[in-house]
Amino acid sequence: MKTLHLEMDESDDVQFIHLIRPIITGVLEQFARSEAYVVKIDQWFGPRWLYFSHKALGALRVTSGDLRIPPFVPARVVSEAYYERSDDGLVRATAPLQLHINQSSSQNAPRRLRELCPRAALLWWTGETLRSGRGTLMAYLPGETAHFAWYAEFKRTDRWNYGLTRRISSAELDRFAQASA
């Protein structure tokens, strides 16, 4: 896959982009069988978004076999890029589905990945990293029978470092980055 273009603006720390771009590229090379979505969210989001489905007497989390599109409100979505696999690898295309739409929380409950985009790799990353000094990368990746998910935080001290991870290790993130080189 060619170097993936991530839509940057003045609020993004270039070093953060240099850290996550090869990870995202490596993930897509391995898991984007036919299609992929790469979504930039305006600001940092925490690990509670992993498996978050909708509100029903509090935050409802689902198992990996029944993942739903995370209900980020569209106002938080800075960009949503869609890619299809072709002879040239993954190429940018018109999305058949808008992931994040204005709707109530209960309306998000039936938006199951296995029905809406069963073969798609989906990744979310955060903007505004220059000011905040922290970022996120979250993935919902197609498996044999269902999507599986992971979450990674990054923090800037003198340089960007891995922070909290859920269902992925820093060594696995490094392997994705190295695979794209």
LUMFINU-614590 format. One record per atom (N, C-alpha, C, O): x, y negated, z negated; atom name; residue number from 1. Coordinates in steps of 0.1 Angstrom, whole numbers, always signed. Atoms other than C-alpha are relative to their C-alpha. Layout:
# LUMFINU-614590
<<X Y Z> "CA" NUM>,
...
END
This chain:
# LUMFINU-614590
<<+9 +12 +0> "N" 1>,
<<+0 +0 +0> "CA" 1>,
<<+9 -12 +0> "C" 1>,
<<+19 -13 -7> "O" 1>,
<<-7 +13 +0> "N" 2>,
<<+12 -35 +8> "CA" 2>,
<<-2 -6 -14> "C" 2>,
<<-10 -2 -22> "O" 2>,
<<+1 +7 +13> "N" 3>,
<<+17 -58 -21> "CA" 3>,
<<-14 -6 -1> "C" 3>,
<<-19 -13 +8> "O" 3>,
<<+14 +5 +2> "N" 4>,
<<-17 -66 -35> "CA" 4>,
<<+0 -15 -3> "C" 4>,
<<+8 -20 -11> "O" 4>,
<<+1 +15 +3> "N" 5>,
<<-28 -102 -35> "CA" 5>,
<<-10 -2 -11> "C" 5>,
<<-21 +3 -11> "O" 5>,
<<+9 +4 +11> "N" 6>,
<<-42 -114 -68> "CA" 6>,
<<-3 -14 +1> "C" 6>,
<<+7 -22 +2> "O" 6>,
<<+4 +14 -1> "N" 7>,
<<-61 -146 -67> "CA" 7>,
<<+4 -8 -13> "C" 7>,
<<-2 -6 -23> "O" 7>,
<<-5 +8 +11> "N" 8>,
<<-41 -170 -89> "CA" 8>,
<<-5 -14 +0> "C" 8>,
<<-9 -20 +11> "O" 8>,
<<+2 +14 +1> "N" 9>,
<<-48 -205 -101> "CA" 9>,
<<+10 -6 -10> "C" 9>,
<<+18 +1 -16> "O" 9>,
<<-9 +7 +9> "N" 10>,
<<-30 -231 -123> "CA" 10>,
<<+0 +5 -14> "C" 10>,
<<+9 +2 -22> "O" 10>,
<<+1 -5 +13> "N" 11>,
<<-42 -213 -154> "CA" 11>,
<<+7 +13 -2> "C" 11>,
<<+8 +18 -14> "O" 11>,
<<-6 -13 +0> "N" 12>,
<<-24 -181 -146> "CA" 12>,
<<+16 -1 -2> "C" 12>,
<<+22 -9 +4> "O" 12>,
<<-14 -1 +2> "N" 13>,
<<+11 -173 -160> "CA" 13>,
<<+6 +9 +11> "C" 13>,
<<+2 +21 +12> "O" 13>,
<<-6 -7 -11> "N" 14>,
<<+32 -162 -130> "CA" 14>,
<<+6 +13 -5> "C" 14>,
<<+6 +23 +2> "O" 14>,
<<-6 -11 +5> "N" 15>,
<<+51 -138 -151> "CA" 15>,
<<-10 +11 -4> "C" 15>,
<<-7 +23 -2> "O" 15>,
<<+11 -10 +3> "N" 16>,
<<+19 -120 -162> "CA" 16>,
<<-4 +6 +13> "C" 16>,
<<-6 +18 +14> "O" 16>,
<<+4 -6 -13> "N" 17>,
<<+9 -116 -126> "CA" 17>,
<<+11 +9 +5> "C" 17>,
<<+8 +20 +11> "O" 17>,
<<-11 -8 -4> "N" 18>,
<<+44 -102 -118> "CA" 18>,
<<+0 +13 -8> "C" 18>,
<<+5 +23 -3> "O" 18>,
<<+1 -12 +8> "N" 19>,
<<+38 -77 -146> "CA" 19>,
<<-11 +9 +4> "C" 19>,
<<-10 +21 +5> "O" 19>,
<<+12 -8 -3> "N" 20>,
<<+3 -65 -137> "CA" 20>,
<<-2 +4 +14> "C" 20>,
<<-7 +14 +17> "O" 20>,
<<+2 -3 -14> "N" 21>,
<<+4 -66 -99> "CA" 21>,
<<+6 +14 +4> "C" 21>,
<<-2 +21 +10> "O" 21>,
<<-5 -14 -4> "N" 22>,
<<+27 -35 -95> "CA" 22>,
<<-8 +11 -8> "C" 22>,
<<-9 +22 -2> "O" 22>,
<<+8 -10 +7> "N" 23>,
<<+6 -17 -122> "CA" 23>,
<<-13 +3 +8> "C" 23>,
<<-17 +14 +11> "O" 23>,
<<+12 -1 -7> "N" 24>,
<<-26 -24 -103> "CA" 24>,
<<+2 +7 +14> "C" 24>,
<<-5 +15 +18> "O" 24>,
<<-3 -6 -12> "N" 25>,
<<-10 -15 -70> "CA" 25>,
<<+3 +15 -1> "C" 25>,
<<-3 +23 +7> "O" 25>,
<<-3 -14 +3> "N" 26>,
<<+3 +18 -84> "CA" 26>,
<<-13 +8 -3> "C" 26>,
<<-15 +19 +1> "O" 26>,
<<+12 -6 +4> "N" 27>,
<<-31 +26 -99> "CA" 27>,
<<-9 +2 +13> "C" 27>,
<<-14 +13 +15> "O" 27>,
<<+8 -1 -13> "N" 28>,
<<-49 +19 -65> "CA" 28>,
<<+6 +10 +9> "C" 28>,
<<-1 +18 +16> "O" 28>,
<<-6 -10 -9> "N" 29>,
<<-24 +40 -46> "CA" 29>,
<<-3 +14 -4> "C" 29>,
<<-5 +23 +4> "O" 29>,
<<+3 -14 +5> "N" 30>,
<<-31 +70 -68> "CA" 30>,
<<-15 +3 -1> "C" 30>,
<<-19 +14 +1> "O" 30>,
<<+14 -3 +3> "N" 31>,
<<-68 +66 -76> "CA" 31>,
<<-11 -6 +10> "C" 31>,
<<-22 -1 +9> "O" 31>,
<<+10 +6 -9> "N" 32>,
<<-85 +45 -49> "CA" 32>,
<<-2 +10 +12> "C" 32>,
<<+5 +8 +22> "O" 32>,
<<+1 -10 -11> "N" 33>,
<<-97 +74 -27> "CA" 33>,
<<-6 -6 +12> "C" 33>,
<<-1 -4 +23> "O" 33>,
<<+6 +6 -12> "N" 34>,
<<-120 +54 -5> "CA" 34>,
<<-3 -15 -2> "C" 34>,
<<-4 -22 +8> "O" 34>,
<<+3 +14 +3> "N" 35>,
<<-127 +21 -22> "CA" 35>,
<<+4 -5 -13> "C" 35>,
<<+7 +3 -22> "O" 35>,
<<-5 +6 +13> "N" 36>,
<<-117 -3 -50> "CA" 36>,
<<-5 -14 -1> "C" 36>,
<<-7 -21 +8> "O" 36>,
<<+3 +14 +4> "N" 37>,
<<-128 -34 -68> "CA" 37>,
<<+10 -5 -9> "C" 37>,
<<+14 +2 -18> "O" 37>,
<<-9 +6 +9> "N" 38>,
<<-104 -57 -84> "CA" 38>,
<<-6 -14 -4> "C" 38>,
<<-8 -23 +4> "O" 38>,
<<+8 +11 +5> "N" 39>,
<<-121 -83 -106> "CA" 39>,
<<+9 -9 -10> "C" 39>,
<<+14 -3 -19> "O" 39>,
<<-7 +9 +10> "N" 40>,
<<-105 -114 -123> "CA" 40>,
<<-11 -6 -9> "C" 40>,
<<-21 -12 -4> "O" 40>,
<<+9 +6 +10> "N" 41>,
<<-123 -125 -155> "CA" 41>,
<<+6 -12 -5> "C" 41>,
<<+19 -13 -7> "O" 41>,
<<-5 +14 +3> "N" 42>,
<<-119 -161 -166> "CA" 42>,
<<+10 +0 -12> "C" 42>,
<<+20 -7 -11> "O" 42>,
<<-8 +1 +12> "N" 43>,
<<-103 -154 -200> "CA" 43>,
<<+2 +14 -6> "C" 43>,
<<-4 +24 -1> "O" 43>,
<<-3 -13 +6> "N" 44>,
<<-90 -126 -222> "CA" 44>,
<<-13 +7 -5> "C" 44>,
<<-23 +0 -9> "O" 44>,
<<+11 -7 +6> "N" 45>,
<<-115 -99 -232> "CA" 45>,
<<+6 +12 -7> "C" 45>,
<<+17 +17 -4> "O" 45>,
<<-5 -10 +10> "N" 46>,
<<-110 -74 -260> "CA" 46>,
<<-4 +15 +4> "C" 46>,
<<-11 +17 +13> "O" 46>,
<<+2 -14 -3> "N" 47>,
<<-111 -36 -262> "CA" 47>,
<<-14 +5 -2> "C" 47>,
<<-18 +16 +3> "O" 47>,
<<+14 -4 +1> "N" 48>,
<<-148 -36 -270> "CA" 48>,
<<-6 +1 +13> "C" 48>,
<<-17 +8 +15> "O" 48>,
<<+6 -1 -13> "N" 49>,
<<-154 -40 -233> "CA" 49>,
<<+2 +14 +6> "C" 49>,
<<-5 +18 +15> "O" 49>,
<<-2 -13 -5> "N" 50>,
<<-140 -5 -227> "CA" 50>,
<<-12 +9 -4> "C" 50>,
<<-15 +10 -16> "O" 50>,
<<+12 -8 +2> "N" 51>,
<<-171 +17 -223> "CA" 51>,
<<-12 -8 -4> "C" 51>,
<<-23 -2 -6> "O" 51>,
<<+12 +8 +4> "N" 52>,
<<-194 -12 -231> "CA" 52>,
<<-10 +1 +11> "C" 52>,
<<-7 +0 +23> "O" 52>,
<<+11 -2 -10> "N" 53>,
<<-227 -7 -214> "CA" 53>,
<<-10 -11 -1> "C" 53>,
<<-12 -18 +9> "O" 53>,
<<+11 +10 +2> "N" 54>,
<<-254 -30 -228> "CA" 54>,
<<-3 +0 -15> "C" 54>,
<<+2 +8 -23> "O" 54>,
<<+4 +1 +14> "N" 55>,
<<-269 -41 -261> "CA" 55>,
<<-13 +7 -2> "C" 55>,
<<-23 +6 +5> "O" 55>,
<<+12 -7 +5> "N" 56>,
<<-294 -19 -278> "CA" 56>,
<<+2 +2 -15> "C" 56>,
<<+9 +12 -19> "O" 56>,
<<-2 +0 +14> "N" 57>,
<<-295 -26 -315> "CA" 57>,
<<+15 +0 -3> "C" 57>,
<<+21 +7 -11> "O" 57>,
<<-14 +1 +2> "N" 58>,
<<-259 -37 -313> "CA" 58>,
<<+7 +4 +13> "C" 58>,
<<+0 +8 +23> "O" 58>,
<<-7 -4 -12> "N" 59>,
<<-232 -28 -288> "CA" 59>,
<<+0 +15 +2> "C" 59>,
<<+3 +22 -7> "O" 59>,
<<+1 -14 -3> "N" 60>,
<<-238 +5 -271> "CA" 60>,
<<+12 +4 +8> "C" 60>,
<<+15 -3 +18> "O" 60>,
<<-12 -5 -8> "N" 61>,
<<-208 +24 -259> "CA" 61>,
<<-5 +14 +6> "C" 61>,
<<-13 +21 +0> "O" 61>,
<<+4 -13 -7> "N" 62>,
<<-211 +54 -235> "CA" 62>,
<<+12 +8 +1> "C" 62>,
<<+23 +4 +0> "O" 62>,
<<-11 -9 -2> "N" 63>,
<<-190 +84 -229> "CA" 63>,
<<+6 -2 +14> "C" 63>,
<<-1 -9 +23> "O" 63>,
<<-6 +2 -13> "N" 64>,
<<-166 +85 -200> "CA" 64>,
<<-8 +6 +12> "C" 64>,
<<-7 +1 +23> "O" 64>,
<<+8 -6 -11> "N" 65>,
<<-190 +107 -180> "CA" 65>,
<<-12 -8 +4> "C" 65>,
<<-18 -5 +14> "O" 65>,
<<+12 +8 -3> "N" 66>,
<<-217 +81 -181> "CA" 66>,
<<+3 -15 +0> "C" 66>,
<<-5 -23 -4> "O" 66>,
<<-4 +14 +0> "N" 67>,
<<-198 +48 -175> "CA" 67>,
<<-10 -8 +8> "C" 67>,
<<-15 -4 +18> "O" 67>,
<<+7 +10 -7> "N" 68>,
<<-217 +18 -164> "CA" 68>,
<<+9 -12 +3> "C" 68>,
<<+19 -14 -3> "O" 68>,
<<-8 +12 -4> "N" 69>,
<<-205 -14 -148> "CA" 69>,
<<+0 -9 -13> "C" 69>,
<<-11 -12 -18> "O" 69>,
<<+0 +8 +12> "N" 70>,
<<-194 -36 -178> "CA" 70>,
<<-8 -13 +3> "C" 70>,
<<-6 -19 +14> "O" 70>,
<<+9 +11 -2> "N" 71>,
<<-219 -64 -182> "CA" 71>,
<<+6 -14 -2> "C" 71>,
<<+1 -22 -9> "O" 71>,
<<-6 +13 +0> "N" 72>,
<<-196 -94 -177> "CA" 72>,
<<-10 -10 +7> "C" 72>,
<<-15 -6 +17> "O" 72>,
<<+9 +9 -6> "N" 73>,
<<-218 -124 -170> "CA" 73>,
<<+7 -6 +13> "C" 73>,
<<+19 -9 +12> "O" 73>,
<<-6 +5 -13> "N" 74>,
<<-212 -137 -134> "CA" 74>,
<<+8 -13 -2> "C" 74>,
<<+18 -15 +5> "O" 74>,
<<-8 +12 +2> "N" 75>,
<<-200 -171 -148> "CA" 75>,
<<+14 +3 -4> "C" 75>,
<<+23 -6 -3> "O" 75>,
<<-13 -4 +4> "N" 76>,
<<-170 -153 -162> "CA" 76>,
<<+9 +6 +11> "C" 76>,
<<+21 +7 +10> "O" 76>,
<<-8 -6 -11> "N" 77>,
<<-160 -137 -129> "CA" 77>,
<<+6 -11 +9> "C" 77>,
<<-1 -19 +15> "O" 77>,
<<-7 +10 -8> "N" 78>,
<<-134 -158 -112> "CA" 78>,
<<+1 +5 +15> "C" 78>,
<<-1 -3 +24> "O" 78>,
<<+0 -6 -13> "N" 79>,
<<-130 -134 -82> "CA" 79>,
<<-3 +15 -1> "C" 79>,
<<+0 +21 -11> "O" 79>,
<<+4 -14 -1> "N" 80>,
<<-142 -100 -71> "CA" 80>,
<<+4 +4 +14> "C" 80>,
<<-2 +1 +24> "O" 80>,
<<-5 -4 -12> "N" 81>,
<<-121 -84 -44> "CA" 81>,
<<-4 +15 +2> "C" 81>,
<<-3 +23 -7> "O" 81>,
<<+4 -14 -3> "N" 82>,
<<-133 -52 -26> "CA" 82>,
<<+10 +5 +11> "C" 82>,
<<+13 -2 +20> "O" 82>,
<<-9 -6 -9> "N" 83>,
<<-110 -29 -7> "CA" 83>,
<<-5 +14 +5> "C" 83>,
<<-11 +21 -3> "O" 83>,
<<+4 -13 -5> "N" 84>,
<<-117 +1 +16> "CA" 84>,
<<+13 +7 +6> "C" 84>,
<<+22 +0 +10> "O" 84>,
<<-11 -7 -5> "N" 85>,
<<-93 +28 +26> "CA" 85>,
<<-1 +2 +15> "C" 85>,
<<-12 +5 +20> "O" 85>,
<<-1 -1 -15> "N" 86>,
<<-83 +28 +63> "CA" 86>,
<<+13 +7 +3> "C" 86>,
<<+21 +11 -6> "O" 86>,
<<-13 -6 -4> "N" 87>,
<<-54 +42 +83> "CA" 87>,
<<+11 -9 -4> "C" 87>,
<<+23 -4 -6> "O" 87>,
<<-10 +10 +5> "N" 88>,
<<-35 +11 +71> "CA" 88>,
<<+1 +0 -15> "C" 88>,
<<+8 -9 -20> "O" 88>,
<<+0 +0 +14> "N" 89>,
<<-41 +19 +35> "CA" 89>,
<<-13 -7 -5> "C" 89>,
<<-23 -7 +2> "O" 89>,
<<+12 +8 +5> "N" 90>,
<<-65 -2 +14> "CA" 90>,
<<+0 -14 +6> "C" 90>,
<<+10 -21 +5> "O" 90>,
<<+1 +13 -6> "N" 91>,
<<-77 -33 +32> "CA" 91>,
<<-12 -7 -5> "C" 91>,
<<-22 -1 -9> "O" 91>,
<<+11 +8 +6> "N" 92>,
<<-99 -61 +20> "CA" 92>,
<<-12 +1 +10> "C" 92>,
<<-10 +0 +22> "O" 92>,
<<+12 -1 -8> "N" 93>,
<<-135 -58 +32> "CA" 93>,
<<-11 -6 -8> "C" 93>,
<<-10 -11 -19> "O" 93>,
<<+12 +6 +6> "N" 94>,
<<-170 -70 +25> "CA" 94>,
<<-6 +11 -10> "C" 94>,
<<-8 +22 -6> "O" 94>,
<<+5 -10 +10> "N" 95>,
<<-183 -53 -7> "CA" 95>,
<<-15 +4 +3> "C" 95>,
<<-23 -5 +6> "O" 95>,
<<+13 -5 -1> "N" 96>,
<<-214 -32 -4> "CA" 96>,
<<-9 -3 -12> "C" 96>,
<<-21 -2 -12> "O" 96>,
<<+7 +2 +13> "N" 97>,
<<-223 -41 -40> "CA" 97>,
<<+7 -11 -8> "C" 97>,
<<+19 -11 -8> "O" 97>,
<<-6 +10 +9> "N" 98>,
<<-218 -71 -62> "CA" 98>,
<<-1 +6 -14> "C" 98>,
<<-11 +10 -19> "O" 98>,
<<+0 -7 +13> "N" 99>,
<<-207 -57 -95> "CA" 99>,
<<-7 -8 -11> "C" 99>,
<<-14 -2 -19> "O" 99>,
<<+5 +8 +11> "N" 100>,
<<-216 -86 -118> "CA" 100>,
<<-11 -9 +4> "C" 100>,
<<-9 -18 +12> "O" 100>,
<<+12 +8 -4> "N" 101>,
<<-251 -100 -115> "CA" 101>,
<<-7 -5 -12> "C" 101>,
<<-5 +0 -23> "O" 101>,
<<+8 +6 +10> "N" 102>,
<<-274 -122 -135> "CA" 102>,
<<-11 +10 -3> "C" 102>,
<<-20 +13 +5> "O" 102>,
<<+11 -9 +5> "N" 103>,
<<-296 -98 -155> "CA" 103>,
<<+0 +1 -15> "C" 103>,
<<+10 -3 -21> "O" 103>,
<<+0 -2 +15> "N" 104>,
<<-306 -89 -190> "CA" 104>,
<<+8 +12 -3> "C" 104>,
<<+12 +20 +6> "O" 104>,
<<-8 -11 +4> "N" 105>,
<<-286 -65 -210> "CA" 105>,
<<-7 +14 +3> "C" 105>,
<<+0 +23 +7> "O" 105>,
<<+7 -13 -2> "N" 106>,
<<-313 -38 -208> "CA" 106>,
<<+0 +4 +15> "C" 106>,
<<-1 +15 +18> "O" 106>,
<<+0 -3 -14> "N" 107>,
<<-313 -41 -170> "CA" 107>,
<<+14 +6 +5> "C" 107>,
<<+15 +12 +15> "O" 107>,
<<-13 -5 -4> "N" 108>,
<<-276 -32 -170> "CA" 108>,
<<+1 +15 -4> "C" 108>,
<<+9 +22 +2> "O" 108>,
<<-1 -14 +4> "N" 109>,
<<-283 +2 -187> "CA" 109>,
<<+0 +10 +11> "C" 109>,
<<+8 +20 +10> "O" 109>,
<<+0 -11 -11> "N" 110>,
<<-291 +21 -155> "CA" 110>,
<<+11 -2 +11> "C" 110>,
<<+11 +6 +20> "O" 110>,
<<-10 +2 -11> "N" 111>,
<<-261 +7 -135> "CA" 111>,
<<+12 +9 -2> "C" 111>,
<<+23 +5 -5> "O" 111>,
<<-11 -10 +2> "N" 112>,
<<-241 +39 -137> "CA" 112>,
<<+9 +1 +12> "C" 112>,
<<+5 +0 +23> "O" 112>,
<<-10 -1 -10> "N" 113>,
<<-209 +42 -118> "CA" 113>,
<<-2 +12 +9> "C" 113>,
<<+0 +11 +21> "O" 113>,
<<+1 -12 -8> "N" 114>,
<<-216 +77 -107> "CA" 114>,
<<-11 -1 +11> "C" 114>,
<<-11 +7 +20> "O" 114>,
<<+10 +2 -10> "N" 115>,
<<-246 +64 -88> "CA" 115>,
<<+3 -12 +9> "C" 115>,
<<+0 -11 +21> "O" 115>,
<<-3 +13 -8> "N" 116>,
<<-235 +29 -76> "CA" 116>,
<<+13 +1 +8> "C" 116>,
<<+13 -4 +19> "O" 116>,
<<-13 +0 -7> "N" 117>,
<<-199 +35 -67> "CA" 117>,
<<+8 +12 -5> "C" 117>,
<<+18 +10 -12> "O" 117>,
<<-6 -12 +6> "N" 118>,
<<-189 +71 -75> "CA" 118>,
<<+15 +3 +4> "C" 118>,
<<+22 +9 -4> "O" 118>,
<<-14 -2 -5> "N" 119>,
<<-156 +71 -55> "CA" 119>,
<<+9 -12 -2> "C" 119>,
<<+21 -12 +2> "O" 119>,
<<-7 +12 +0> "N" 120>,
<<-145 +36 -63> "CA" 120>,
<<+9 -1 -13> "C" 120>,
<<+5 +4 -24> "O" 120>,
<<-8 +4 +11> "N" 121>,
<<-116 +26 -85> "CA" 121>,
<<-3 -15 -4> "C" 121>,
<<-4 -23 +5> "O" 121>,
<<+4 +13 +5> "N" 122>,
<<-125 -5 -106> "CA" 122>,
<<+10 -5 -10> "C" 122>,
<<+13 +2 -20> "O" 122>,
<<-10 +6 +9> "N" 123>,
<<-100 -28 -123> "CA" 123>,
<<-5 -15 -3> "C" 123>,
<<-9 -22 +6> "O" 123>,
<<+2 +14 +4> "N" 124>,
<<-105 -60 -143> "CA" 124>,
<<+12 -5 -7> "C" 124>,
<<+19 +2 -14> "O" 124>,
<<-12 +7 +6> "N" 125>,
<<-78 -85 -153> "CA" 125>,
<<-4 -14 -4> "C" 125>,
<<-14 -19 +0> "O" 125>,
<<+4 +13 +5> "N" 126>,
<<-78 -118 -171> "CA" 126>,
<<+9 -11 +5> "C" 126>,
<<+20 -10 +8> "O" 126>,
<<-6 +13 -4> "N" 127>,
<<-70 -153 -161> "CA" 127>,
<<+3 -8 -13> "C" 127>,
<<+2 -3 -24> "O" 127>,
<<-3 +10 +11> "N" 128>,
<<-60 -183 -183> "CA" 128>,
<<+11 +6 -9> "C" 128>,
<<+11 +3 -21> "O" 128>,
<<-11 -6 +8> "N" 129>,
<<-29 -164 -194> "CA" 129>,
<<+11 -11 -4> "C" 129>,
<<+19 -8 -13> "O" 129>,
<<-10 +10 +3> "N" 130>,
<<-7 -195 -193> "CA" 130>,
<<-2 -7 -13> "C" 130>,
<<+7 -8 -21> "O" 130>,
<<+4 +6 +12> "N" 131>,
<<-25 -212 -221> "CA" 131>,
<<-1 +10 -12> "C" 131>,
<<+5 +7 -23> "O" 131>,
<<+3 -9 +11> "N" 132>,
<<-35 -182 -242> "CA" 132>,
<<+12 +9 -4> "C" 132>,
<<+13 +13 -15> "O" 132>,
<<-11 -9 +3> "N" 133>,
<<-3 -161 -239> "CA" 133>,
<<-4 +14 -2> "C" 133>,
<<+3 +22 -8> "O" 133>,
<<+5 -14 +0> "N" 134>,
<<-24 -129 -237> "CA" 134>,
<<-8 +3 +12> "C" 134>,
<<-15 -6 +17> "O" 134>,
<<+7 -4 -12> "N" 135>,
<<-39 -109 -210> "CA" 135>,
<<-5 +14 -2> "C" 135>,
<<-2 +21 -11> "O" 135>,
<<+6 -13 +0> "N" 136>,
<<-59 -78 -203> "CA" 136>,
<<+0 +7 +14> "C" 136>,
<<-1 +0 +24> "O" 136>,
<<+3 -8 -12> "N" 137>,
<<-61 -50 -177> "CA" 137>,
<<-8 +12 -4> "C" 137>,
<<-4 +19 -13> "O" 137>,
<<+9 -11 +3> "N" 138>,
<<-89 -25 -178> "CA" 138>,
<<-3 +7 +13> "C" 138>,
<<-6 +1 +24> "O" 138>,
<<+3 -8 -12> "N" 139>,
<<-96 +3 -153> "CA" 139>,
<<-10 +11 -3> "C" 139>,
<<-10 +17 -13> "O" 139>,
<<+9 -11 -1> "N" 140>,
<<-124 +27 -145> "CA" 140>,
<<+3 +7 +12> "C" 140>,
<<+1 +2 +23> "O" 140>,
<<-5 -7 -12> "N" 141>,
<<-110 +53 -122> "CA" 141>,
<<-7 +13 +2> "C" 141>,
<<-11 +20 -7> "O" 141>,
<<+8 -12 -4> "N" 142>,
<<-127 +81 -103> "CA" 142>,
<<+8 +13 -3> "C" 142>,
<<+20 +14 +0> "O" 142>,
<<-6 -13 +2> "N" 143>,
<<-119 +116 -114> "CA" 143>,
<<-8 +11 +8> "C" 143>,
<<-16 +7 +16> "O" 143>,
<<+7 -11 -7> "N" 144>,
<<-132 +150 -102> "CA" 144>,
<<-15 +0 -2> "C" 144>,
<<-23 +1 +8> "O" 144>,
<<+15 -1 +3> "N" 145>,
<<-166 +148 -119> "CA" 145>,
<<-5 -13 -5> "C" 145>,
<<-17 -15 -5> "O" 145>,
<<+4 +13 +6> "N" 146>,
<<-167 +113 -135> "CA" 146>,
<<+11 -10 +0> "C" 146>,
<<+23 -6 +2> "O" 146>,
<<-11 +10 +3> "N" 147>,
<<-148 +81 -140> "CA" 147>,
<<+6 +1 -14> "C" 147>,
<<-1 +6 -23> "O" 147>,
<<-6 +1 +13> "N" 148>,
<<-124 +78 -168> "CA" 148>,
<<+6 -14 -1> "C" 148>,
<<+8 -21 +9> "O" 148>,
<<-3 +14 +2> "N" 149>,
<<-114 +45 -184> "CA" 149>,
<<+12 -2 -9> "C" 149>,
<<+16 +7 -17> "O" 149>,
<<-11 +4 +9> "N" 150>,
<<-84 +28 -200> "CA" 150>,
<<+0 -15 -1> "C" 150>,
<<-5 -22 +7> "O" 150>,
<<-1 +14 +3> "N" 151>,
<<-76 -6 -215> "CA" 151>,
<<+14 -3 -4> "C" 151>,
<<+20 +5 -12> "O" 151>,
<<-13 +5 +5> "N" 152>,
<<-43 -25 -220> "CA" 152>,
<<+0 -15 -2> "C" 152>,
<<-5 -22 +6> "O" 152>,
<<-2 +14 +3> "N" 153>,
<<-35 -58 -236> "CA" 153>,
<<+15 -3 +2> "C" 153>,
<<+24 +6 +1> "O" 153>,
<<-13 +5 -2> "N" 154>,
<<-4 -79 -229> "CA" 154>,
<<+1 -13 -8> "C" 154>,
<<-8 -20 -9> "O" 154>,
<<-2 +12 +8> "N" 155>,
<<+11 -106 -251> "CA" 155>,
<<+13 -6 +4> "C" 155>,
<<+23 +1 +7> "O" 155>,
<<-12 +7 -3> "N" 156>,
<<+37 -132 -244> "CA" 156>,
<<+6 -6 -12> "C" 156>,
<<+0 -13 -20> "O" 156>,
<<-8 +6 +11> "N" 157>,
<<+64 -140 -269> "CA" 157>,
<<+10 -8 +9> "C" 157>,
<<+7 -18 +14> "O" 157>,
<<-9 +7 -9> "N" 158>,
<<+96 -150 -251> "CA" 158>,
<<-1 +6 +14> "C" 158>,
<<+3 +0 +24> "O" 158>,
<<+4 -6 -13> "N" 159>,
<<+84 -126 -223> "CA" 159>,
<<-12 +8 -2> "C" 159>,
<<-17 +10 -14> "O" 159>,
<<+13 -8 +2> "N" 160>,
<<+53 -105 -216> "CA" 160>,
<<+4 +14 -4> "C" 160>,
<<+13 +20 +1> "O" 160>,
<<-2 -13 +5> "N" 161>,
<<+51 -73 -235> "CA" 161>,
<<-14 +7 -1> "C" 161>,
<<-24 +1 -1> "O" 161>,
<<+13 -8 +2> "N" 162>,
<<+25 -45 -239> "CA" 162>,
<<-4 -2 -14> "C" 162>,
<<+4 -4 -23> "O" 162>,
<<+7 +1 +13> "N" 163>,
<<+1 -49 -268> "CA" 163>,
<<-8 +13 -2> "C" 163>,
<<-3 +24 +1> "O" 163>,
<<+9 -11 +3> "N" 164>,
<<-28 -27 -278> "CA" 164>,
<<-4 +7 +13> "C" 164>,
<<-6 +1 +23> "O" 164>,
<<+5 -8 -11> "N" 165>,
<<-37 +1 -254> "CA" 165>,
<<-10 +10 -5> "C" 165>,
<<-9 +15 -17> "O" 165>,
<<+10 -10 +3> "N" 166>,
<<-66 +25 -253> "CA" 166>,
<<-1 +9 +11> "C" 166>,
<<-3 +5 +23> "O" 166>,
<<+1 -11 -9> "N" 167>,
<<-65 +58 -235> "CA" 167>,
<<+10 -1 +11> "C" 167>,
<<+9 +6 +22> "O" 167>,
<<-12 +1 -9> "N" 168>,
<<-32 +49 -217> "CA" 168>,
<<+12 -4 -8> "C" 168>,
<<+10 -11 -18> "O" 168>,
<<-12 +3 +7> "N" 169>,
<<+3 +46 -229> "CA" 169>,
<<+8 -10 +8> "C" 169>,
<<+6 -12 +20> "O" 169>,
<<-8 +10 -8> "N" 170>,
<<+29 +19 -220> "CA" 170>,
<<+9 +8 +10> "C" 170>,
<<+12 +3 +20> "O" 170>,
<<-8 -8 -10> "N" 171>,
<<+50 +47 -204> "CA" 171>,
<<-8 +3 +13> "C" 171>,
<<-3 +3 +24> "O" 171>,
<<+9 -2 -12> "N" 172>,
<<+20 +55 -181> "CA" 172>,
<<-1 -13 +8> "C" 172>,
<<-1 -12 +21> "O" 172>,
<<+0 +13 -7> "N" 173>,
<<+17 +18 -172> "CA" 173>,
<<+13 -2 +7> "C" 173>,
<<+12 -7 +19> "O" 173>,
<<-13 +1 -7> "N" 174>,
<<+54 +18 -164> "CA" 174>,
<<+1 +9 +12> "C" 174>,
<<+6 +5 +23> "O" 174>,
<<-1 -9 -12> "N" 175>,
<<+50 +48 -141> "CA" 175>,
<<-9 -5 +11> "C" 175>,
<<-4 -4 +23> "O" 175>,
<<+8 +6 -11> "N" 176>,
<<+22 +31 -122> "CA" 176>,
<<+8 -11 +7> "C" 176>,
<<+8 -12 +19> "O" 176>,
<<-8 +11 -5> "N" 177>,
<<+44 +0 -118> "CA" 177>,
<<+12 +5 +9> "C" 177>,
<<+14 +0 +20> "O" 177>,
<<-12 -6 -8> "N" 178>,
<<+74 +21 -106> "CA" 178>,
<<-5 +7 +12> "C" 178>,
<<+2 +7 +23> "O" 178>,
<<+5 -7 -12> "N" 179>,
<<+52 +41 -82> "CA" 179>,
<<-3 -10 +11> "C" 179>,
<<-2 -6 +23> "O" 179>,
<<+3 +9 -11> "N" 180>,
<<+43 +10 -63> "CA" 180>,
<<+12 -7 +6> "C" 180>,
<<+11 -14 +16> "O" 180>,
<<-12 +7 -5> "N" 181>,
<<+79 -2 -58> "CA" 181>,
<<+5 +6 +13> "C" 181>,
<<+15 +2 +18> "O" 181>,
END
